[in-house]
Amino acid sequence: MGDRRSSPLIAIGAGLGALGRRAGGPAFRAATAPPVAKAGAALATQAARLWGRILGGTERQVGELTVISGLPSWAFGRGGTTIGSTYLTRDSDSPDVLEHEDVHRQQWERYGLWFIPMYVASGTEATKNRFEIEAGLEKGGYLPKPRQQ
């Protein structure tokens, strides 16, 4: 397998994300305006729910997050992936992880489909990705939890 960082898709996403950060003007504001962002998040949510159903996942609602578990590991990234307000996973659904993923749901609602290139542009290293940091690295399982004393 090739290095994921050199993938054309990663390069395109990084370029779009960088463009969005630089633009920050009317086009970016229009693409992330609440009605547009929410419509994009809703579209992504329905696509993810369809994907989960096609693959035979078990769907349940946890707050505003739809959790689809029991999926094959190739059907999502890392331990699970939130697309819109749908979290796809095999079995990574502890309360801490779901709290982390709910922050990603909120990010989708804030940025809509523009969240995809923004996330990719933030990099694959979770400890440097601003969206993973905002969601909580410990709750997402990227860093060890502080020990209780």
C-alpha positions in Angstrom: 0.0 0.0 0.0 1.2 3.5 -0.8 1.7 6.3 1.7 -1.7 7.9 2.4 -0.2 11.3 2.6 0.7 11.2 -1.1 -2.7 10.1 -2.2 -4.3 12.3 -4.8 -7.5 12.5 -2.8 -5.6 13.7 0.3 -3.8 16.3 -1.8 -7.1 17.6 -3.3 -8.7 17.7 0.1 -5.7 19.5 1.6 -5.7 22.0 -1.3 -9.5 22.7 -0.9 -9.1 23.1 2.9 -6.2 25.5 2.5 -8.2 27.4 -0.1 -11.1 27.7 2.3 -8.8 28.9 5.1 -7.3 31.6 2.8 -10.6 32.6 1.1 -12.5 33.1 4.4 -14.5 35.5 2.4 -18.0 35.5 0.8 -17.7 32.1 -0.8 -16.6 30.4 2.4 -19.3 32.2 4.4 -21.9 31.2 1.8 -20.9 27.5 1.8 -20.9 27.4 5.6 -24.0 29.6 6.2 -26.3 27.7 8.6 -29.0 26.8 6.1 -26.4 25.5 3.6 -24.3 23.7 6.2 -27.3 22.0 7.8 -28.5 20.9 4.3 -25.1 19.4 3.6 -24.9 17.7 7.0 -28.4 16.3 6.4 -27.4 14.9 3.0 -24.2 13.4 4.5 -26.3 11.9 7.4 -28.7 10.1 5.0 -25.9 8.8 2.8 -24.1 7.4 5.9 -27.3 5.8 7.2 -27.9 4.2 3.9 -24.3 2.9 3.8 -24.8 1.4 7.3 -28.1 -0.2 6.5 -26.7 -1.7 3.2 -23.9 -3.3 5.2 -26.3 -4.7 7.8 -25.4 -2.5 10.8 -27.4 -2.1 13.9 -28.8 1.4 14.2 -29.6 3.2 17.5 -30.1 6.8 18.6 -27.9 8.3 21.3 -29.0 11.9 21.8 -28.7 13.6 18.4 -26.2 11.0 17.1 -27.3 8.0 15.1 -24.9 5.1 15.9 -24.6 2.3 13.5 -22.5 -0.6 14.9 -21.6 -4.1 13.8 -20.1 -2.9 10.5 -17.0 -4.4 8.8 -13.8 -2.6 9.7 -13.2 -1.6 6.0 -16.5 0.4 6.0 -15.2 3.4 8.1 -11.9 5.0 9.1 -10.0 4.3 12.3 -12.2 2.9 15.1 -15.2 4.7 13.6 -16.3 7.6 11.5 -18.9 10.3 11.9 -20.5 11.5 8.7 -23.2 14.1 9.3 -24.9 13.0 12.5 -24.3 9.3 11.8 -21.4 7.4 13.5 -20.3 4.3 11.8 -18.3 1.7 13.7 -17.8 -2.0 14.4 -17.9 -1.8 18.2 -16.1 1.4 19.4 -19.1 3.0 21.1 -18.2 3.6 24.7 -19.8 6.7 26.3 -16.5 8.7 26.0 -16.2 7.8 22.3 -19.8 8.8 21.6 -19.2 12.1 23.4 -16.2 12.7 21.1 -18.2 11.7 18.0 -21.0 14.0 19.0 -18.6 16.9 18.8 -17.8 15.8 15.2 -21.6 15.8 14.6 -21.7 19.4 15.7 -18.7 20.2 13.4 -20.7 18.8 10.5 -23.6 21.0 11.4 -21.4 24.0 11.5 -19.5 23.5 8.3 -21.7 21.1 6.2 -20.0 19.4 3.3 -17.1 21.8 3.6 -16.2 19.9 6.7 -14.7 17.1 4.5 -11.9 19.1 2.9 -11.3 21.1 6.1 -10.9 17.9 8.0 -8.6 16.4 5.4 -6.5 19.6 5.3 -6.1 19.4 9.0 -4.0 16.2 8.5 -4.2 12.5 9.4 -2.3 12.9 12.6 -5.0 13.2 15.2 -2.9 15.0 17.8 -2.4 17.8 15.2 -5.8 17.8 13.7 -7.8 20.7 15.1 -11.1 18.9 14.7 -9.9 15.9 16.7 -8.4 18.2 19.3 -11.7 20.1 19.6 -13.5 16.8 20.0 -11.2 15.6 22.8 -8.2 13.4 22.1 -8.5 11.4 25.3 -12.2 10.7 24.8 -11.5 9.8 21.2 -8.9 7.3 22.3 -6.0 9.1 20.7 -4.3 9.9 24.0 -4.3 8.0 27.3 -6.8 9.3 29.9 -5.3 11.0 32.9 -5.0 8.7 35.9 -7.5 9.1 38.7 -5.9 9.8 42.0 
